Amino acid sequence: MHIQRRHRRLWLTISFFLPVLLMGGYFAYRGMAPFGSSSILTVDLGQQYVDFFSYLRSTLLHHPTSIFYSFSKGLGGEMWGTNAYYLFSPLNLILLPFAGKFLSTGILILALIKYGLAGLSMAWLLDKTTEQHGGRLLAFSTPYSMMGWMIANQLNVLWLDVLWLLPLVIYGLLAILDGRGWRFYLAALAVTMIDNYYMAWMVALFTLLFAGWYLTTTKEPWRPRVTAFSRYLLASIGAATLAAVVLLPTVFALTKSKGTYTSTSVSFKWEYNPFKILAKFVPGSFNFDQMPSGQPNIYVGMLMVAGFLAYLLSRRDRWPARLSALLVTAFLVVSFVWSPLDLLWHLGQYPVWYPSRSSFVFCFWLIWLAARTLEPGTTFSWPVVFGVALIFLVGALPLFFNWGGSVNYISQNQLWIGAGFAAIAVVILTLRRQTSPALTDALIVLLAVCDVSTSAYTALNNISYVSQAEFGNYTSKLDAAVNTIKKGDQGLYRIAKDFMRTKDDPFQADYNAADHFSSTMEPSVSSFVGSIGQPAGDGFITYTNGTELTDSLLCFKYSMTANNGGKQAGTQVLPLTSARYDWDRQTTLSSSKLITIKKNPTALSLAFGANDQILSLSKNTLDPLNYQSQIYQALAGKSTNNSLFKVQNFDHVTFINLHETTQITGAVLTKVDSAAPAAIRLTFKPTTNDPYYLTLGSGILDNVTITRNGKALNQYDTYRDTVVVSVADHAKGKSVTITMTLKKNSAWLQNVSLYRLNQASFMADYRKLAQSPLKITHYSSTKVSGTVKLKPGATTLMTTIPAAVGWHALVDGHPSKLHKVLNTFWALKLTPGTHQVTFYFVPPLLIWGLLISLGAFVAFFALPWWRKVKTSRRS
């Protein structure tokens, strides 16, 4: 028995390390850090998740309350529900030792561990529940850990936990259905829900299908089966109660963010020709074009497919079980291509990139049935072998002859390699293990491992990755600049900059700003940021196009400017996103070769006394500068009809190979000679040293390139609203020429206008608003306390804290009602005089969720354990 246990542990250990070595070897071959100059970062992993991991590290090590709320998320946002999707995997603790530029190395190690755990978990499940033992386990655990879904979604590292959790859930489900207890299933499903609710939803749906199939494999009467199914449903509900501390606040948060985009109308359509899925049974059938849209990544190796087909064709199980297995398979396949089921699997939202995210359950399903069929000692009749071979042949013909249309992610070489693996798989079905068990097992393992390894390497060779220098150098420079600011000022403020690697830079370097990219972006914040002339979308905002007014309003106390065009030794280290000429009036604090840090003398506090006129201000203009002025004037108690920004005329307009127009704003420019270059030059000479701004409509950069005095005008090019561009400051009497060169035969100068900020009027308003700042005495991510002395006429305490549900206020120790301003921020109505004010945040439903989870834990685990202990003591 002891020897058997050691033997079992040995193969389970190998099932962990084999995929780790296979993928680790590939990462080393590609030179990914720490093995070389490349990195594992690509697409969302490099543009989003790496910054979230940095945020998690900063949160756990420095300011734990940020796990509930963070001012680094855009202008500020709840994080509990966001973390439930991105960061609640316990494996993320592995990243704690990896700071800054070394984080990419930590992520590679994290990914390898998840590969290993997937293989280990599947091997453990099969060892416990099937006749697969010893070395044969590797033939199924390795294809599982290196399935097509895993390879394609390696960059979505936050999803990968589901591969080691799913076998645990299935083991618990089998225990329930076999009458062996329900606690393992309940705990495993609850952990999956806490780890990632999105993946857990897909697992829960699959357990419904799996349970339905499994109950058809037995000859028991219908009553015991109904009882078993009822126990399964009750245990599933119990798992949700155990995970309520995460689920309840998350569901609430989703209704205020991502849930607002949930489809309310269902289109009963086929998304693409289902026969295109056949191409995904070819090794390495994946490339970059398959990320935004494409077919499910379901490659698990030809032996697994052969085993699955053999299950359907042989008499391994009763015919009702095989029929139900076929129906489950059909349901899963239809889910890939039919819109209503696609929405069902993806929580009511069509995937934005990475289609068929639930295809991992299809892969598990194929491998599970293959393992159930290809048991030691199983022999297949020639009709079964012939049937499998015939299905392979029929499936290959459309691919070899392009009957369903060609696809760009498989080549002829891949087709022939796949055909070779398929032929070997069919031959293996004919082998009799009794004659040479060790050799047969070795052939099975060798085929399965070589097959999925070939597929993985081929697929990943089609993907490019961020260089370690691109990530590491930028991160080091940003961290150093932010730390310089923090050493001199440990207060609560925001920082702006004119360069950007990702929209989650604030998470990466642990500072407050107005940049963010995630699926849980609050729509009201995104709408407001867009309305004041910043790039914004459903899932992102970025503060690249501020003005002196918005810098003041939004508490941007410091700025970071790229020097030397963001280049070092000819290499672009800091990607430029804007040019802030109006920052010339800020005070320089420090300067390095790459970054200059400045302090904004007109930055207001996070909260300040204002006129109650702001409480009734509504948005009635699409002009971002006019809206900025209305906000600032209302806060200062001035008339909103007198704009702080004055429209300016261009002094001279030159049309080059263009039909002339009498006005610029809204003009449609057309070429005279469609074959020749065309441009329009807009020249003005400032008559004051005030800041000058240019507005640009949302589609203009698709049609023109823009320069200022011959140099490219840096502008982040993804935006849907009119943006504001700084073009001059302290430039009295100096000519400024804006040149727009057409990319096409025509261009619409949508909302192209020139404005001047009336500096004197702005400063008068600023001085009035700066009279009553909230002097912050204590702050954390979820609590801001301070003292404010409101002057006569200032009866509102305006904040730039986004109006998320969960914020509460105390004024002089008593609860006070918060008022939503501009449909975006919180404000308080106060009387003139001195007040002690505290704002604090508690995630909605967190307390209720915690109580439910604690109650469930006591009821399901603590009380039964206590009763068991009490009974054993009596006996």
Stockholm file with secondary structure:
# STOCKHOLM 1.0

chainA/1-875         MHIQRRHRRLWLTISFFLPVLLMGGYFAYRGMAPFGSSSILTVDLGQQYVDFFSYLRSTLLHHPTSIFYSFSKGLGGEMWGTNAYYLFSPLNLILLPFAGKFLSTGILILALIKYGLAGLSMAWLLDKTTEQHGGRLLAFSTPYSMMGWMIANQLNVLWLDVLWLLPLVIYGLLAILDGRGWRFYLAALAVTMIDNYYMAWMVALFTLLFAGWYLTTTKEPWRPRVTAFSRYLLASIGAATLAAVVLLPTVFALTKSKGTYTSTSVSFKWEYNPFKILAKFVPGSFNFDQMPSGQPNIYVGMLMVAGFLAYLLSRRDRWPARLSALLVTAFLVVSFVWSPLDLLWHLGQYPVWYPSRSSFVFCFWLIWLAARTLEPGTTFSWPVVFGVALIFLVGALPLFFNWGGSVNYISQNQLWIGAGFAAIAVVILTLRRQTSPALTDALIVLLAVCDVSTSAYTALNNISYVSQAEFGNYTSKLDAAVNTIKKGDQGLYRIAKDFMRTKDDPFQADYNAADHFSSTMEPSVSSFVGSIGQPAGDGFITYTNGTELTDSLLCFKYSMTANNGGKQAGTQVLPLTSARYDWDRQTTLSSSKLITIKKNPTALSLAFGANDQILSLSKNTLDPLNYQSQIYQALAGKSTNNSLFKVQNFDHVTFINLHETTQITGAVLTKVDSAAPAAIRLTFKPTTNDPYYLTLGSGILDNVTITRNGKALNQYDTYRDTVVVSVADHAKGKSVTITMTLKKNSAWLQNVSLYRLNQASFMADYRKLAQSPLKITHYSSTKVSGTVKLKPGATTLMTTIPAAVGWHALVDGHPSKLHKVLNTFWALKLTPGTHQVTFYFVPPLLIWGLLISLGAFVAFFALPWWRKVKTSRRS
#=GR chainA/1-875 SS CHHHHHHHHHHHHHHHHHHHHHHHHHHHHTTBTTSSSBCSCCHHIIIIIHHHHHHHHHHHHTCGGGGTEETTSTTCEECHHHHHHHTCCGGGGGGTTCCGGGHHHHHHHHHHHHHHHHHHHHHHHHHHHSSCCGGGGHHHHHHHHTCHHHHHTTTCGGGTTHHHHHHHHHHHHHHHHTTSCSHHHHHHHHHHHHHCHHHHHHHHHHHHHHHHHHTTSSCCCHHHHHHHHHHHHHHHHHHHHHTHHHHHHHHHHHHHTGGGGCCSSCCCCBSSCGGGGGGGGSTTCCCGGGTTSCCCCCCCCHHHHHHHHHHHHSCSSCHHHHHHHHHHHHHHHHHHHBHHHHHHHTTTSCCSSSCCTTHHHHHHHHHHHHHHHSCTTCCCCHHHHHHHHHHHHHHHHHHHHTTTCCCTTCCHHHHHHHHHHHHHHHHHHHCCGGGCHHHHHHHHHHHHHHHHHHHHHHHHTTCCCCBHHHHHHHHHHHHHHHHHHHHHCCSSCEEEESBCSCTTHHHHHTCCCSCEECTTCCHHHHHHHHHTTCCEETTEECCCSCCHHHHHHTTEEEEEEESGGGEETTEECSCBCCCCGGGGGSEEEEECSSEEEEECTTCCCSEEEECGGGGGCCCCCSCHHHHHHHHHHHHTTCCTTSCSEEEECCSEEEEESBCCCSCSTTCEEEBSSTTSCCEEEEEECCSSSSCEEEEECTTGGGTEEEEETTEECCCCCCCSSCEEEEEESSCTTCCEEEEEEESSSEEECTTCEEEEECHHHHHHHHHHHTTSBCEEEEECSSEEEEEEEECTTCCEEEEEEECCTTEEEEETTEEECEEEETTTEEEEECCSEEEEEEEEECCTTHHHHHHHHHHHHIIIIIHHHHHHHHHHHHC
#=GC SS_cons         CHHHHHHHHHHHHHHHHHHHHHHHHHHHHTTBTTSSSBCSCCHHIIIIIHHHHHHHHHHHHTCGGGGTEETTSTTCEECHHHHHHHTCCGGGGGGTTCCGGGHHHHHHHHHHHHHHHHHHHHHHHHHHHSSCCGGGGHHHHHHHHTCHHHHHTTTCGGGTTHHHHHHHHHHHHHHHHTTSCSHHHHHHHHHHHHHCHHHHHHHHHHHHHHHHHHTTSSCCCHHHHHHHHHHHHHHHHHHHHHTHHHHHHHHHHHHHTGGGGCCSSCCCCBSSCGGGGGGGGSTTCCCGGGTTSCCCCCCCCHHHHHHHHHHHHSCSSCHHHHHHHHHHHHHHHHHHHBHHHHHHHTTTSCCSSSCCTTHHHHHHHHHHHHHHHSCTTCCCCHHHHHHHHHHHHHHHHHHHHTTTCCCTTCCHHHHHHHHHHHHHHHHHHHCCGGGCHHHHHHHHHHHHHHHHHHHHHHHHTTCCCCBHHHHHHHHHHHHHHHHHHHHHCCSSCEEEESBCSCTTHHHHHTCCCSCEECTTCCHHHHHHHHHTTCCEETTEECCCSCCHHHHHHTTEEEEEEESGGGEETTEECSCBCCCCGGGGGSEEEEECSSEEEEECTTCCCSEEEECGGGGGCCCCCSCHHHHHHHHHHHHTTCCTTSCSEEEECCSEEEEESBCCCSCSTTCEEEBSSTTSCCEEEEEECCSSSSCEEEEECTTGGGTEEEEETTEECCCCCCCSSCEEEEEESSCTTCCEEEEEEESSSEEECTTCEEEEECHHHHHHHHHHHTTSBCEEEEECSSEEEEEEEECTTCCEEEEEEECCTTEEEEETTEEECEEEETTTEEEEECCSEEEEEEEEECCTTHHHHHHHHHHHHIIIIIHHHHHHHHHHHHC
//
